[in-house]
Amino acid sequence: MLRCNNGGMTTLDRPLNRSLAPTAFAGAIAMAVAMGFGRFSYTPILPGMMAGLGLTPADAGIVASANFIGYLLGAVAAGYGWAAGRERALALSALVATAVLLLAMGLTSSLLWFSVIRFLAGLASAFTMIFTSAIVLSRGLAAANPHVQSVHFGGVGMGIAVSSLMVFLLPAGGFGDFASWQVAWFGGAVIACLGTLIVGALLPEGPAGHRTGGKEKPLVWTRPLVVVTLSYGLFGFGYVITATFLVAMARQGATDHSIEFFAWLITGLSAAVSVHAWHRAVPRLGIVGVYLAGLLVEAVGLVLAVALPSPYAPLIGGLMLGATFIMVTAYGLQIGRALAPQSPRKALAFMTAAFGVGQIVGPLVAGLLAERSGSFTPPTLLAAGVLLFCAALTGVEMRRIVAAIK
């Protein structure tokens, strides 16, 4: 039975059906490869790189920001009509590139080459996210089945959890002539190859209702869309600081490396179910209300990540980070699409670009603050403050946003 929630979105109270399951699963695997490994495996591997290569927090921030610059450019490029009719081929090509670039990270020790490789990986992850989402989410929307979105974005958390387990299980001393951090990148490349084969077998040809060669109308920048895009960009700054340095923070205060593993594993597992779990609150709060609640919960999580004693700080911080950042990302994009029904791909691309700007600045600022202060507490509290500002901005404009998507 169809039901309309108070956020103006239509939902379906039935499980994922057999015809949609392969598409949703393909989306989940693609997101696990491109995001869970292509982007976020840098977090659990980073402490080993810092210890083995002598990288400073500022160096680590530069490499992370290079990835996000690539993500930004990929998001902007994906918003134009040149990709119409080629979404599947581009998504699969980007997944192949992700596997190759994961392998390349283990074959160099140069900060410059790390930055170049991570830049290209960011480009590939943006292409995969936007083009795969265009295919998968359009089918979920056409069938009025919200479970497609939950499974699709849950793949990011699944990839994070698997990458954490992979890094934890690798031998501490490395393998042969390769250090453990190098072997971790190689392992990620192998998993990415396997995931790409699965996606190639399951992903449909193109978006539902797609017309080959069709172009969207120009994007109309209404006040609600501007506000949501701004808050989404600032959210990118706020979340990415902890998402980049959580494992390094856990290593600073831990007596053994298992805390690092559990912190990132908890982040991934909570992220995998976050969209589905928060969906239950949509009928009561509305999609904009849930988006706002996610910003507040994540801000509190960041404060706890530095306020609680070890080992609880990284574990609770990881739990609350995972429980919110994928959901806020997913629902933010859903709100953006609803605010621009004639130009959904352009809205998705520009919001992703704004998100990318926040992610570029976040690691640079955090790395410099951490290096100068000798602690990750100042940048984490700054991130919490930015998220609280995002929540305030969204709350002030909430009525207009809700009215615009009804």
C-alpha positions in Angstrom: 0.0 0.0 0.0 1.3 3.4 -0.9 1.7 6.0 1.8 2.6 9.7 1.7 4.7 10.9 4.5 4.8 14.4 5.9 7.9 15.3 4.0 5.9 15.0 0.8 7.6 11.9 -0.5 5.8 8.6 -1.5 7.0 5.4 0.1 6.0 1.8 -0.2 5.5 -0.5 2.8 6.7 -3.8 1.3 10.1 -5.5 1.0 12.5 -5.3 -2.0 11.0 -7.4 -4.7 12.8 -9.9 -6.9 12.9 -7.7 -10.0 14.5 -4.8 -8.1 16.9 -6.9 -5.9 19.6 -7.4 -8.6 19.7 -3.7 -9.4 19.8 -2.6 -5.7 22.5 -5.2 -5.0 24.6 -4.0 -8.0 24.3 -0.5 -6.6 25.4 -1.6 -3.2 28.5 -3.4 -4.5 29.4 -0.5 -6.8 29.2 1.9 -3.8 31.2 -0.5 -1.6 34.0 -0.6 -4.2 34.0 3.1 -5.3 33.3 4.6 -1.9 34.0 2.0 0.8 37.3 1.1 -0.8 38.1 3.7 -3.4 37.6 6.5 -1.0 37.3 5.4 2.6 39.9 2.6 2.8 42.4 5.4 3.1 41.2 5.9 6.7 42.2 2.5 8.2 45.4 2.3 6.1 46.5 5.8 6.9 48.0 5.0 10.4 50.3 2.4 8.9 51.4 4.9 6.2 52.1 7.5 8.7 54.2 5.1 10.8 56.0 3.5 8.0 56.6 6.6 5.8 56.8 9.3 8.4 53.8 11.2 7.0 52.6 14.1 9.2 48.9 14.9 9.7 49.4 17.8 7.3 50.8 15.4 4.7 47.8 13.1 5.2 45.4 16.0 4.8 47.0 16.9 1.5 46.6 13.4 0.1 43.0 13.3 1.4 42.2 16.7 -0.2 43.6 15.6 -3.5 41.1 12.8 -3.5 38.3 15.2 -2.8 39.4 17.6 -5.5 39.1 14.8 -8.0 35.7 14.0 -6.6 34.6 17.6 -7.0 35.7 17.8 -10.6 34.1 14.4 -11.4 30.8 15.6 -9.9 30.8 18.8 -11.9 31.7 16.9 -15.1 29.0 14.3 -14.6 26.3 16.9 -14.4 26.4 17.7 -18.2 24.5 16.0 -21.0 27.5 14.2 -22.5 26.9 11.2 -20.3 23.3 10.6 -21.4 22.9 7.0 -22.6 26.3 6.0 -21.4 25.8 5.8 -17.7 26.4 2.1 -17.4 29.6 2.0 -19.4 31.0 5.0 -17.5 30.1 3.6 -14.1 31.8 0.3 -15.0 34.8 2.0 -16.4 35.2 4.1 -13.3 35.0 0.9 -11.2 37.8 -0.7 -13.2 39.9 2.5 -12.7 39.2 2.3 -9.0 40.8 -1.2 -8.8 43.8 -0.1 -10.8 44.3 3.0 -8.6 44.1 1.0 -5.4 46.9 -1.2 -6.7 48.9 1.9 -7.7 48.8 3.2 -4.1 50.8 0.3 -2.9 53.5 0.7 -5.6 54.8 4.2 -4.5 56.0 6.0 -1.4 56.0 9.5 -2.9 53.7 12.1 -1.4 53.3 13.6 -4.9 52.2 10.3 -6.5 49.9 9.5 -3.6 48.2 12.8 -4.3 48.0 12.2 -8.0 46.6 8.7 -7.6 44.1 9.8 -5.0 43.0 12.7 -7.2 42.2 10.2 -10.0 40.5 7.9 -7.5 38.3 10.7 -6.4 37.3 11.4 -10.1 36.5 7.7 -10.5 34.4 7.5 -7.3 32.3 10.5 -8.3 31.6 9.0 -11.7 30.6 5.7 -10.1 28.4 7.3 -7.5 26.5 9.6 -9.9 26.1 7.3 -12.8 25.3 4.2 -10.8 22.9 6.2 -8.6 21.1 7.6 -11.8 20.4 4.0 -12.8 19.6 2.4 -9.5 17.7 5.2 -7.8 15.6 5.9 -10.9 14.3 2.4 -10.8 13.6 2.6 -7.1 11.6 5.8 -7.6 9.8 4.4 -10.6 8.7 1.4 -8.5 8.0 3.7 -5.4 10.2 1.4 -3.4 12.5 3.2 -0.8 14.3 -0.1 0.0 16.3 0.3 -3.2 17.9 3.5 -1.9 18.6 1.9 1.5 20.4 -1.1 -0.1 22.2 1.1 -2.6 23.7 3.6 -0.1 24.2 0.9 2.5 26.9 -0.5 0.2 29.2 2.3 1.4 29.0 1.1 5.0 29.5 -2.5 3.8 32.6 -1.5 2.0 33.9 0.4 5.0 33.3 -2.6 7.3 35.0 -5.0 4.9 38.0 -2.7 4.4 38.4 -2.5 8.2 38.3 -6.3 8.5 40.8 -6.7 5.7 43.3 -4.3 7.3 42.9 -5.9 10.7 43.5 -9.4 9.3 46.7 -8.5 7.4 50.0 -9.5 9.0 51.5 -6.6 11.0 54.9 -7.1 9.5 53.7 -7.0 5.9 54.3 -9.7 3.3 57.7 -10.3 1.7 59.2 -7.1 0.5 55.9 -5.2 1.0 54.9 -3.4 4.2 51.4 -4.0 5.7 50.0 -0.7 4.3 51.1 -1.7 0.8 49.5 -5.1 1.1 46.3 -3.4 2.3 46.1 -1.4 -0.9 46.8 -4.6 -3.0 44.0 -6.4 -1.1 41.6 -3.6 -1.8 42.4 -3.8 -5.5 41.6 -7.5 -5.6 38.3 -7.0 -3.8 37.5 -4.1 -6.1 38.1 -6.4 -9.2 35.7 -9.0 -7.8 33.1 -6.4 -7.0 33.4 -4.9 -10.5 32.6 -8.3 -12.1 29.5 -8.6 -9.9 28.3 -5.1 -10.8 28.9 -5.8 -14.5 26.7 -8.9 -14.3 23.8 -7.2 -12.5 23.6 -3.5 -13.3 20.9 -2.7 -15.9 21.5 -0.7 -19.0 20.4 2.8 -18.0 18.1 4.9 -15.9 14.4 4.1 -15.9 12.4 6.1 -18.5 15.7 7.2 -20.0 15.7 8.7 -23.5 19.0 8.3 -25.4 20.5 11.7 -26.0 18.0 13.5 -23.9 19.2 16.6 -22.0 17.7 18.0 -18.8 16.4 21.5 -18.5 18.6 24.2 -17.0 18.7 24.1 -13.2 16.6 26.7 -11.5 18.2 27.9 -8.3 15.3 28.5 -5.8 16.0 29.7 -2.3 15.3 26.2 -0.8 17.7 24.6 -3.2 20.4 27.2 -2.5 20.0 26.6 1.3 20.1 22.8 1.0 23.1 22.9 -1.3 24.9 25.2 1.1 24.2 23.1 4.1 25.2 20.0 2.2 28.5 21.5 1.3 29.2 22.6 4.9 28.2 19.1 6.0 31.0 17.8 3.7 33.5 19.8 5.7 32.1 18.7 9.1 31.9 15.0 8.6 35.1 14.5 6.6 37.4 15.5 9.4 36.5 12.5 11.6 35.9 10.3 8.6 39.5 10.9 7.5 41.3 10.8 10.9 39.1 8.6 13.1 41.5 5.6 13.0 44.5 7.8 13.5 42.7 9.4 16.5 42.0 5.9 17.8 45.7 4.9 17.5 46.8 8.0 19.5 44.8 7.0 22.6 44.8 3.2 22.4 47.1 0.6 23.9 46.6 -1.9 21.1 45.5 -1.7 17.4 42.2 -3.6 17.9 40.5 -0.3 18.9 41.3 1.1 15.5 39.7 -1.9 13.9 36.6 -1.9 16.0 36.1 1.9 15.6 36.1 1.7 11.8 34.2 -1.6 11.8 31.5 -0.1 13.9 31.4 3.0 11.6 30.9 0.7 8.6 28.3 -1.5 10.1 26.2 1.4 11.5 26.5 3.1 8.1 25.3 0.0 6.3 22.0 0.0 8.1 21.6 3.8 8.7 19.4 4.7 5.7 17.0 1.8 6.5 16.9 2.6 10.2 16.3 6.3 9.7 13.7 5.6 7.1 11.4 4.6 10.0 11.5 8.1 11.3 10.5 9.7 8.0 6.7 9.3 8.4 6.9 11.1 11.7 9.6 13.8 11.1 9.5 14.1 7.3 12.6 13.7 5.1 13.8 17.2 5.9 13.3 16.6 9.6 15.3 13.4 9.5 18.1 15.3 7.5 18.1 17.9 10.3 18.2 15.3 13.0 21.1 13.5 11.4 23.2 16.7 11.4 22.5 17.2 15.1 23.3 13.6 16.0 26.5 13.7 14.1 27.6 17.0 15.8 27.1 15.4 19.2 29.0 12.3 18.0 32.0 14.5 17.1 32.1 16.1 20.5 31.9 12.7 22.2 34.7 11.4 20.0 37.1 13.8 21.8 35.3 14.3 25.1 35.0 10.7 26.2 38.0 8.7 27.6 39.8 6.0 25.5 38.8 3.5 24.3 35.1 4.7 24.3 35.8 8.0 22.4 36.6 6.5 19.0 34.0 3.7 19.4 31.1 6.0 20.2 32.4 8.6 17.7 32.5 5.9 15.0 29.1 4.6 15.8 27.5 8.0 15.6 29.5 9.0 12.5 28.4 5.8 10.7 24.8 6.1 11.9 24.4 9.5 10.2 26.8 10.4 7.4 25.4 8.0 4.8 21.9 8.9 5.7 22.5 12.6 5.6 24.2 12.1 2.2 21.4 10.0 0.8 18.5 12.2 2.1 20.3 15.4 1.2 20.5 14.2 -2.4 16.9 13.0 -2.3 15.8 16.5 -1.1 17.9 18.1 -3.9 16.3 15.9 -6.6 12.8 16.8 -5.2 13.6 20.5 -5.3 14.7 20.3 -9.0 12.3 17.7 -10.6 13.1 18.9 -14.1 16.9 18.7 -13.6 17.5 15.9 -11.1 21.0 14.9 -12.5 22.2 18.5 -12.5 20.9 19.0 -8.9 22.7 15.8 -7.8 25.9 16.9 -9.5 25.9 20.4 -8.1 25.1 19.2 -4.6 27.9 16.6 -4.9 30.2 19.4 -6.0 29.3 21.5 -3.0 29.9 18.5 -0.8 33.3 18.0 -2.6 34.4 21.6 -1.8 33.7 21.0 1.9 35.7 17.8 1.8 38.7 19.5 0.1 38.9 22.1 2.8 38.2 19.9 5.7 41.3 17.6 5.7 43.6 20.5 5.0 42.3 22.6 7.9 42.2 19.5 10.2 45.7 18.4 9.3 47.2 21.8 9.9 45.3 22.3 13.2 46.2 18.8 14.4 49.9 19.3 13.5 50.1 22.7 15.3 48.2 21.7 18.4 49.5 18.1 18.6 45.9 16.9 19.0 42.9 16.1 16.8 40.6 17.8 19.4 40.6 21.3 17.9 39.7 20.3 14.4 37.0 17.9 15.6 35.3 20.5 17.7 35.5 22.9 14.7 33.7 20.2 12.6 31.1 19.9 15.3 30.5 23.6 15.3 30.1 23.6 11.5 27.5 20.8 11.7 25.6 22.7 14.3 25.5 25.7 12.0 24.2 23.5 9.2 21.5 22.3 11.5 20.5 25.8 12.4 20.5 26.9 8.7 18.3 24.0 7.8 16.0 24.6 10.7 15.4 28.2 9.9 14.5 27.4 6.3 12.7 24.1 7.0 9.2 25.2 6.3 10.1 26.6 2.9 12.0 23.5 2.0 9.2 21.2 3.0 6.7 23.3 1.1 8.8 23.2 -2.0 9.0 19.4 -2.2 5.4 18.7 -1.6 
